[in-house]
């Protein structure tokens, strides 16, 4: 079976050694609970019924927060993984766009199809395909390319076909099922759909809406924050799939003010980076400082003595978290 982009294994290339000052910053899983919620993210299991927008509004109401955003719309009839970013973590929703999605789909065939022909057709739909958004979509109906990373037949009972699909964000699964039916010359439609993965967020760790409400109630009424920490993850969970560059403490505050990252500020860099790739700039404590666009390859960053290696895209860490060391 193929892989999603977020499954790529990377090596760490060490450019320099340094230590971090324990007086500043904090390991992500040790943040005070208010800070944890301010830059937290929930791997939510969306139920069938409400829209993604309604689910996010419910989360804001339950947690008594002002801002939240989701990482990829699910239709009301579709359930499954819906990452919900809280407060300042909403800046990071964009990181999930290139991560890829996984779904379990139930397709109903309109006619009889031999097993070998079905399996062959599924294989033919792997790779790049052209799709035009449906009439009721929220985007312009322009022909576009989307990649199907894998199509795995899980089970078949008569004309009902259960399959696992790994695909690029923005793929219309209902249209995919329709096109498969056309290719099989019998017609087909999607009966049920569940999203089991969005990048690093998987179904097995997703939490229900009532779990979130119970955890918040435990904290507000009894002061027990353990359950809340179980259902809300540090925002760094949303960048697990991105290539990372670890920077010196002395470079952090400049990055928090929107500065580009220069080569001398780099301690380690992960492999697989190409120019214009979205990268995560991290502290030695594992905190996310900002999202940036690489200007060099991993090897060039490792060898560079000077020059800009990444330009800012979105600052996440608050200025002043680390002392100012720039003029």
Residue pairs with C-beta under 8 A, 6 or more apart in sequence:
1 150
1 152
1 166
2 126
2 149
2 150
2 166
3 149
3 150
3 166
4 99
4 100
4 101
4 102
4 149
4 166
4 197
4 199
5 98
5 99
5 100
5 149
5 241
6 99
6 100
6 199
6 200
6 240
6 241
8 241
8 272
10 243
10 270
10 271
10 272
11 270
11 271
12 268
12 269
12 270
12 271
13 268
13 269
13 270
13 271
13 298
13 299
13 302
14 267
14 268
15 266
15 267
15 268
15 269
15 301
15 302
16 248
16 266
16 267
17 267
18 248
18 249
18 267
18 284
19 284
20 249
20 283
20 284
20 285
21 249
21 322
24 249
24 321
24 322
24 323
25 249
25 252
25 283
25 285
25 287
25 321
25 322
26 35
26 285
26 287
27 285
27 286
27 287
28 234
28 235
28 236
28 285
28 286
28 287
28 288
29 229
29 234
31 39
31 234
33 219
33 225
33 228
33 229
36 228
36 229
36 232
36 234
37 63
37 65
37 86
37 87
37 228
37 232
38 86
38 87
38 88
38 89
39 86
39 87
39 88
39 89
39 234
39 235
39 316
40 85
40 86
40 87
40 89
40 232
40 233
40 234
40 235
41 83
41 84
41 85
41 86
41 89
41 92
41 232
41 233
41 234
41 235
41 237
41 238
42 59
42 83
42 84
42 86
42 207
42 212
42 231
42 232
42 233
43 81
43 83
43 201
43 202
43 205
43 206
43 207
43 233
43 237
44 55
44 59
44 81
44 82
44 83
44 84
44 206
44 207
44 209
44 212
45 79
45 80
45 81
45 82
45 203
45 206
45 207
45 208
45 209
46 52
46 55
46 74
46 78
46 79
46 80
46 81
46 82
47 79
47 208
47 209
48 76
48 77
48 78
48 79
49 76
50 58
50 76
51 75
51 76
52 70
52 72
52 73
52 74
52 82
53 70
55 70
55 82
55 84
55 209
56 68
56 69
56 70
56 84
58 209
59 65
59 68
59 84
59 86
59 209
59 212
60 66
60 67
60 68
62 212
62 213
62 216
63 86
63 212
63 216
65 86
65 87
66 87
67 86
67 87
67 88
67 90
68 84
68 85
68 86
68 87
68 90
69 84
69 85
69 90
69 93
70 82
70 83
70 84
70 85
70 93
71 82
71 83
71 84
71 85
71 93
71 96
71 198
71 199
71 201
71 238
72 82
72 83
72 96
72 97
72 101
72 169
72 195
72 198
73 138
74 80
74 82
74 195
75 193
77 193
78 193
78 194
78 195
79 194
79 195
80 103
80 194
80 195
80 196
80 203
80 206
81 195
81 196
81 197
81 198
81 201
81 202
81 203
81 206
82 195
82 198
83 93
83 96
83 198
83 201
83 238
85 91
85 92
85 93
85 235
85 238
86 232
88 235
88 316
88 318
89 235
89 238
89 316
91 291
91 314
91 315
91 316
92 235
92 238
92 239
92 288
92 291
92 314
92 316
93 238
94 278
94 291
94 314
95 199
95 238
95 239
95 241
95 242
95 278
95 280
95 291
96 169
96 198
96 199
96 201
96 238
97 169
98 169
98 278
99 169
99 198
99 199
99 200
99 241
100 149
100 166
100 167
100 168
100 169
100 199
101 166
101 167
101 168
101 169
101 171
101 195
101 197
101 198
101 199
102 164
102 165
102 166
102 167
102 195
102 196
102 197
102 198
103 164
103 165
103 167
103 173
103 193
103 194
103 195
103 196
104 154
104 162
104 163
104 164
104 165
104 193
104 194
104 196
105 162
105 163
105 164
105 165
105 173
105 177
105 190
105 192
105 193
106 160
106 161
106 162
106 190
106 191
106 192
106 193
107 160
107 161
107 162
107 163
107 177
107 180
107 181
107 188
107 189
107 190
107 191
108 159
108 160
108 161
108 188
108 189
108 190
108 191
109 159
109 160
109 161
109 181
109 184
109 186
109 187
109 188
110 159
110 181
110 186
110 187
110 188
110 189
111 159
111 184
111 185
111 186
111 187
112 159
112 186
113 159
113 184
113 186
115 156
117 184
118 153
118 156
118 161
118 184
119 153
121 180
121 183
121 184
122 151
122 153
122 163
122 180
123 151
124 183
125 148
125 151
125 176
125 179
125 180
125 183
126 148
126 149
126 150
126 151
127 147
127 148
128 145
128 146
128 147
128 148
129 145
129 146
129 147
129 148
129 176
129 179
130 143
130 144
130 145
131 143
131 144
131 145
131 146
131 171
131 172
131 175
131 176
132 141
132 142
132 143
132 144
132 175
133 139
133 140
133 141
133 142
133 144
133 172
134 141
134 172
134 174
134 175
135 141
137 172
144 170
146 167
146 168
146 170
146 171
147 167
147 168
147 171
148 165
148 166
148 167
148 168
148 171
148 176
149 166
149 167
149 168
150 164
150 165
150 166
151 163
151 164
151 165
151 166
152 163
152 164
152 165
153 161
153 162
153 163
154 162
154 163
154 164
155 161
155 162
156 162
160 191
164 196
165 173
165 176
166 197
167 173
167 176
173 190
173 193
174 189
174 190
174 193
177 188
177 189
177 190
178 188
178 189
178 190
180 188
181 187
181 188
181 189
194 203
195 203
196 202
196 203
197 203
199 238
199 240
199 241
200 237
200 238
200 240
200 241
201 237
201 238
207 230
207 231
211 231
212 231
214 227
215 227
215 228
215 230
215 231
215 232
216 228
218 224
218 225
218 226
218 227
218 228
219 225
219 227
219 228
235 288
235 316
236 282
236 286
236 287
236 288
239 280
239 288
239 291
242 278
242 279
242 280
242 291
243 269
243 270
243 271
243 272
243 273
243 277
243 279
243 280
243 294
243 298
244 268
244 269
244 270
244 279
244 280
244 281
244 282
245 261
245 266
245 268
245 269
245 270
245 273
245 279
245 280
245 281
245 282
245 292
245 301
245 309
245 310
246 266
246 267
246 268
246 269
246 282
246 283
246 284
247 255
247 261
247 265
247 266
247 267
247 281
247 282
247 283
247 289
248 265
248 266
248 267
249 283
249 284
249 322
249 325
250 265
250 325
251 261
251 262
251 265
251 325
252 283
252 289
252 317
252 321
252 322
253 319
253 320
253 321
253 322
253 323
253 324
253 325
253 326
254 324
254 325
254 326
255 261
255 265
255 281
255 289
255 290
255 312
255 315
255 317
256 289
256 290
256 315
256 317
256 318
256 319
256 320
256 321
256 322
257 315
257 319
258 312
258 315
259 312
259 326
260 292
260 308
260 310
260 311
260 312
261 281
261 292
261 308
261 309
261 310
261 311
262 306
262 307
262 308
262 309
263 301
263 304
263 305
263 306
263 307
263 308
263 309
264 305
264 306
266 301
266 309
267 284
269 298
269 301
269 302
270 298
271 298
272 298
273 279
273 294
273 296
273 297
273 298
273 301
274 294
274 297
275 294
275 295
275 296
275 297
276 293
276 294
276 295
277 293
277 294
278 291
278 292
278 293
278 294
278 313
279 291
279 292
279 293
279 294
279 310
280 288
280 291
280 292
281 288
281 289
281 290
281 291
281 292
281 310
282 288
282 289
283 289
283 322
287 317
288 316
288 317
289 315
289 316
289 317
290 312
290 313
290 314
290 315
290 316
290 317
291 312
291 313
291 314
291 316
292 310
292 311
292 312
292 313
293 310
293 311
293 313
294 301
294 309
294 310
295 307
295 308
295 309
295 310
295 311
296 304
296 307
296 309
300 309
301 309
